[in-house]
Amino acid sequence: MLEKVYLIITEEFYRGFLEIPGFCSFLEDCRQNDLDCQVVCEKKMNKASDNTAGIVSDEISGIISDQTGEDGMPVLIMTDSQRTADYWRARKKYVIGLQLNASSVYFEGVDTVLSSFEGIDASFLKDNYLRFRGLPVTICRTERLVIRESRPEDFEELFDMIMTCGNCFCTEEMGTDPLEEREKFLSYIHYVYPFFGFGLWTVTRRDGSIIGRCGLCPVCGEDEEAYRVELGYVIKKSEQRKGYGYEACSAILNYARLDLKLDMLYACIYKKNQASRHLAEKLGFEITSYPAADSQYQTYQQSLI
């Protein structure tokens, strides 16, 4: 679990850092969620010491090393300097680049770049740190189930399940080539979860056994810059008719409403799939006139406001 955040800021931005939109709210949220956040001003080094891997001074490096200890306290580095980012990435720290205005450096080699602190909170940092460590974020728990981000080792079981399953909402389709689909699956884990903050997740029983895949799918509309969010689910054939679909989808609806603050959710279902259509209606979805991509499918919608 992430314990400490260091914001290593160059002199150019340090003096007015508190004025950056959303920064004070970000600090307060970190405090309320027991995430220690320390702001450090990084002064430029003289040219004689430029060969020390960047503008990070030995003093700051020593402070962070002393505070994190030999066991390596879980820390995250945020910086507006490319060279500082390179320094800490080389030391296997999770680094977020801060591109605070149009003239800021364009970051390379970091997984996340922020242009402001608006909408950024402790949960965002903790989730992304888990992903950096290769650990799945737990989305929610129900009486019988755990819904979490997928892991690479989930692929074989999910692939076999989707190839043989019947009842489901229209989730993102998989092809029949397992090697090709595995590459897509790994790319999905790496890029979709951090970018959107949601996606299709693995559903397990409390004992950890996989029974399905459910979640939220961003789907592009006619306007390529806009997208709508669709609910998708698939439950292992041997686990159907046990109420798992309703239990998982109900939890995801609450997550979409309360955590993601979505206004509207859609579901695209094969017209002949009566079981899934019944589940959608039980969840509160209604048939909409929103044009479906394929006439074989019926689109449902539900307001979350």
C-alpha positions as CSV (number, residue, x, y, z in Angstrom):
1,M,0.0,0.0,0.0
2,L,1.3,3.4,-1.0
3,E,2.4,5.4,2.1
4,K,4.2,8.5,0.9
5,V,4.2,10.9,-2.0
6,Y,7.1,13.3,-2.9
7,L,6.4,16.2,-5.2
8,I,9.9,17.3,-6.4
9,I,9.2,20.7,-8.1
10,T,11.7,22.9,-9.9
11,E,12.2,26.5,-8.7
12,E,10.2,27.8,-11.7
13,F,6.9,26.4,-10.3
14,Y,7.6,26.0,-6.7
15,R,6.8,29.6,-5.6
16,G,3.3,29.5,-7.1
17,F,2.6,25.8,-6.5
18,L,-0.2,26.4,-4.1
19,E,-2.1,28.4,-6.7
20,I,-2.2,25.4,-9.2
21,P,-5.9,24.5,-9.7
22,G,-7.0,21.6,-7.5
23,F,-3.7,21.3,-5.6
24,C,-5.0,22.4,-2.1
25,S,-7.9,20.0,-2.5
26,F,-5.5,17.3,-3.5
27,L,-3.4,17.8,-0.4
28,E,-6.4,17.8,1.9
29,D,-7.7,14.5,0.4
30,C,-4.3,12.9,0.9
31,R,-4.3,14.1,4.5
32,Q,-7.8,12.7,5.1
33,N,-6.8,9.3,3.6
34,D,-3.5,8.9,5.5
35,L,-1.3,9.5,2.5
36,D,1.8,11.5,3.6
37,C,2.5,14.2,0.9
38,Q,5.8,16.2,1.0
39,V,6.7,19.0,-1.4
40,V,10.4,19.5,-2.2
41,C,11.9,22.4,-4.1
42,E,14.6,21.1,-6.5
43,K,17.3,23.6,-7.3
44,K,19.2,23.3,-10.5
45,M,22.7,21.8,-10.1
46,N,25.8,23.5,-11.4
47,K,27.2,22.2,-14.7
48,A,30.2,20.6,-13.0
49,S,27.8,18.0,-11.5
50,D,25.6,17.4,-14.5
51,N,27.0,13.9,-14.9
52,T,25.1,12.7,-11.8
53,A,22.0,11.6,-13.8
54,G,20.0,14.7,-13.7
55,I,19.0,17.7,-11.6
56,V,18.2,15.5,-8.6
57,S,20.7,16.5,-5.9
58,D,22.4,14.1,-3.6
59,E,20.7,15.9,-0.7
60,I,17.1,15.1,-1.9
61,S,18.1,11.6,-2.8
62,G,19.5,11.1,0.7
63,I,16.4,12.5,2.4
64,I,14.1,10.2,0.4
65,S,16.4,7.2,1.0
66,D,16.6,7.9,4.7
67,Q,12.8,8.3,5.1
68,T,11.9,5.3,3.1
69,G,14.5,3.0,4.8
70,E,16.4,0.0,3.6
71,D,13.2,-2.0,3.2
72,G,11.9,0.5,0.7
73,M,8.7,2.2,2.0
74,P,6.2,2.4,-0.8
75,V,6.6,5.8,-2.3
76,L,5.5,7.7,-5.4
77,I,7.4,10.6,-7.1
78,M,5.7,13.5,-8.8
79,T,7.9,15.9,-10.7
80,D,7.8,18.6,-13.4
81,S,11.3,17.6,-14.6
82,Q,12.1,15.0,-17.2
83,R,15.6,14.5,-15.8
84,T,14.3,14.0,-12.3
85,A,11.7,11.5,-13.6
86,D,14.5,9.6,-15.4
87,Y,16.6,9.5,-12.2
88,W,13.8,8.0,-10.1
89,R,12.5,5.6,-12.8
90,A,16.1,4.2,-13.0
91,R,15.7,3.5,-9.3
92,K,12.5,1.6,-9.9
93,K,10.2,4.2,-8.4
94,Y,6.7,5.0,-9.7
95,V,6.9,8.5,-11.3
96,I,4.1,10.8,-12.4
97,G,5.1,13.6,-14.7
98,L,3.6,17.1,-14.1
99,Q,3.0,19.0,-17.3
100,L,1.7,22.1,-15.6
101,N,1.5,24.5,-18.6
102,A,1.9,24.6,-22.3
103,S,5.6,25.4,-22.1
104,S,6.3,22.5,-19.7
105,V,8.5,19.5,-20.7
106,Y,6.8,16.8,-22.8
107,F,7.4,13.7,-20.7
108,E,8.7,10.4,-21.9
109,G,9.2,7.1,-20.1
110,V,6.5,7.7,-17.5
111,D,3.2,5.9,-17.4
112,T,1.1,8.9,-16.2
113,V,1.3,12.6,-17.0
114,L,-0.9,15.2,-15.3
115,S,-1.7,18.7,-16.5
116,S,-3.4,19.8,-13.3
117,F,-4.5,18.4,-9.9
118,E,-8.2,18.8,-10.6
119,G,-10.0,15.5,-10.0
120,I,-6.8,13.9,-8.6
121,D,-7.1,12.4,-5.2
122,A,-5.4,9.8,-2.9
123,S,-7.4,7.0,-4.4
124,F,-6.1,7.8,-7.9
125,L,-2.5,7.6,-6.7
126,K,-3.0,4.5,-4.6
127,D,-4.7,2.7,-7.5
128,N,-2.0,3.6,-10.0
129,Y,0.7,2.6,-7.6
130,L,-0.8,-0.9,-7.3
131,R,-0.9,-1.2,-11.1
132,F,2.8,-0.1,-11.2
133,R,3.6,-3.0,-8.8
134,G,1.6,-5.4,-11.0
135,L,-1.2,-5.8,-8.4
136,P,-4.9,-5.6,-9.3
137,V,-7.1,-2.9,-7.9
138,T,-10.1,-4.3,-6.0
139,I,-13.2,-2.5,-7.4
140,C,-15.8,-3.8,-5.0
141,R,-16.9,-6.7,-2.8
142,T,-20.3,-8.3,-2.4
143,E,-21.6,-10.9,0.0
144,R,-20.3,-13.7,-2.3
145,L,-18.0,-12.0,-4.9
146,V,-14.9,-9.9,-5.4
147,I,-14.7,-7.7,-8.5
148,R,-11.1,-6.7,-9.3
149,E,-8.9,-5.6,-12.2
150,S,-7.8,-8.5,-14.3
151,R,-4.3,-10.0,-14.0
152,P,-2.2,-11.6,-16.8
153,E,-2.6,-15.0,-15.2
154,D,-6.5,-14.7,-15.6
155,F,-6.3,-14.9,-19.4
156,E,-6.5,-18.6,-20.0
157,E,-9.5,-19.1,-17.8
158,L,-11.3,-16.0,-19.1
159,F,-10.6,-16.9,-22.7
160,D,-11.9,-20.5,-22.3
161,M,-15.0,-19.1,-20.5
162,I,-15.8,-16.5,-23.2
163,M,-15.4,-19.1,-25.9
164,T,-18.0,-21.4,-24.3
165,C,-20.4,-19.1,-22.6
166,G,-23.9,-18.4,-23.6
167,N,-25.7,-15.7,-21.7
168,C,-23.9,-12.4,-21.5
169,F,-24.2,-8.7,-22.3
170,C,-22.2,-7.7,-25.3
171,T,-18.7,-7.4,-23.8
172,E,-15.7,-6.7,-25.9
173,E,-15.4,-9.6,-28.3
174,M,-12.5,-12.0,-28.4
175,G,-11.2,-13.7,-31.4
176,T,-10.3,-17.4,-31.6
177,D,-6.5,-17.0,-31.7
178,P,-5.3,-17.3,-28.1
179,L,-1.8,-15.9,-28.8
180,E,-3.3,-12.8,-30.4
181,E,-6.0,-12.4,-27.8
182,R,-3.5,-12.7,-25.0
183,E,-1.4,-9.8,-26.4
184,K,-4.6,-7.7,-26.6
185,F,-5.5,-8.7,-23.0
186,L,-2.1,-7.7,-21.6
187,S,-2.3,-4.4,-23.5
188,Y,-5.8,-3.8,-22.1
189,I,-4.6,-4.2,-18.6
190,H,-1.7,-1.9,-19.1
191,Y,-3.5,0.9,-20.9
192,V,-7.3,0.9,-20.3
193,Y,-7.4,0.7,-16.5
194,P,-5.0,3.7,-15.9
195,F,-6.5,5.8,-18.7
196,F,-10.2,5.5,-18.0
197,G,-10.1,4.3,-14.4
198,F,-12.5,1.5,-15.3
199,G,-12.9,-1.3,-17.7
200,L,-13.9,-5.0,-17.8
201,W,-12.9,-6.7,-14.6
202,T,-12.4,-10.2,-13.3
203,V,-15.1,-11.6,-11.0
204,T,-14.2,-14.2,-8.4
205,R,-15.8,-15.9,-5.5
206,R,-14.5,-15.0,-2.1
207,D,-12.2,-18.0,-2.3
208,G,-10.5,-16.5,-5.4
209,S,-11.9,-18.8,-8.0
210,I,-12.8,-17.0,-11.2
211,I,-16.5,-17.2,-12.3
212,G,-16.9,-14.3,-14.7
213,R,-15.9,-11.0,-16.3
214,C,-17.9,-7.9,-15.7
215,G,-17.4,-4.2,-16.0
216,L,-17.8,-1.0,-17.9
217,C,-16.8,-0.6,-21.5
218,P,-16.1,2.8,-23.1
219,V,-17.7,2.7,-26.6
220,C,-17.1,5.4,-29.2
221,G,-20.2,7.1,-30.6
222,E,-20.7,8.9,-33.9
223,D,-18.6,11.7,-32.5
224,E,-15.1,10.1,-32.3
225,E,-14.1,12.4,-29.4
226,A,-17.1,11.3,-27.3
227,Y,-17.9,7.9,-25.9
228,R,-20.7,6.3,-23.9
229,V,-20.2,3.7,-21.2
230,E,-21.8,0.3,-21.5
231,L,-22.2,-2.4,-18.8
232,G,-20.9,-5.8,-19.9
233,Y,-20.9,-9.2,-18.2
234,V,-20.2,-12.8,-18.8
235,I,-20.6,-15.6,-16.2
236,K,-19.0,-19.0,-16.5
237,K,-21.6,-21.5,-17.9
238,S,-21.3,-23.8,-14.8
239,E,-22.0,-20.8,-12.5
240,Q,-25.1,-19.4,-14.3
241,R,-28.5,-19.4,-12.7
242,K,-27.1,-18.7,-9.2
243,G,-27.7,-15.0,-9.2
244,Y,-24.0,-14.1,-9.7
245,G,-24.8,-11.9,-12.8
246,Y,-27.3,-9.8,-10.9
247,E,-25.1,-9.6,-7.8
248,A,-22.0,-8.4,-9.8
249,C,-23.8,-6.0,-12.1
250,S,-25.7,-4.4,-9.2
251,A,-22.4,-3.7,-7.4
252,I,-21.0,-2.3,-10.6
253,L,-24.0,0.0,-11.1
254,N,-23.5,1.4,-7.6
255,Y,-19.7,1.9,-8.3
256,A,-20.5,3.7,-11.5
257,R,-23.0,6.0,-9.7
258,L,-21.2,6.7,-6.5
259,D,-17.5,6.4,-7.3
260,L,-17.3,7.3,-11.0
261,K,-20.2,9.8,-10.9
262,L,-21.5,8.6,-14.3
263,D,-24.8,10.1,-15.5
264,M,-25.9,7.4,-17.8
265,L,-25.1,3.8,-18.5
266,Y,-26.0,1.6,-21.5
267,A,-26.2,-2.1,-22.2
268,C,-26.1,-3.6,-25.7
269,I,-27.7,-7.1,-25.8
270,Y,-28.4,-9.7,-28.5
271,K,-32.1,-9.5,-29.1
272,K,-32.6,-13.3,-28.9
273,N,-30.8,-13.5,-25.5
274,Q,-33.9,-13.4,-23.4
275,A,-32.0,-14.2,-20.1
276,S,-29.7,-11.2,-20.5
277,R,-32.5,-8.9,-21.5
278,H,-34.5,-10.0,-18.5
279,L,-31.4,-9.3,-16.3
280,A,-31.0,-5.8,-17.8
281,E,-34.6,-5.0,-17.0
282,K,-34.3,-6.4,-13.5
283,L,-31.3,-4.1,-13.0
284,G,-33.5,-1.1,-14.0
285,F,-32.4,-0.6,-17.7
286,E,-35.0,0.5,-20.2
287,I,-35.1,0.0,-24.0
288,T,-33.8,3.2,-25.8
289,S,-34.1,4.5,-29.3
290,Y,-30.3,5.0,-29.3
291,P,-29.2,3.5,-32.6
292,A,-27.5,0.1,-32.1
293,A,-24.4,-0.7,-34.2
294,D,-26.0,-4.0,-35.4
295,S,-29.7,-4.5,-35.9
296,Q,-29.4,-7.9,-34.1
297,Y,-28.7,-6.1,-30.9
298,Q,-31.0,-4.0,-28.7
299,T,-29.6,-1.1,-26.7
300,Y,-30.8,-0.3,-23.1
301,Q,-30.0,2.7,-20.9
302,Q,-30.3,3.7,-17.3
303,S,-30.0,7.1,-15.8
304,L,-27.7,7.1,-12.7
305,I,-28.6,10.6,-11.6
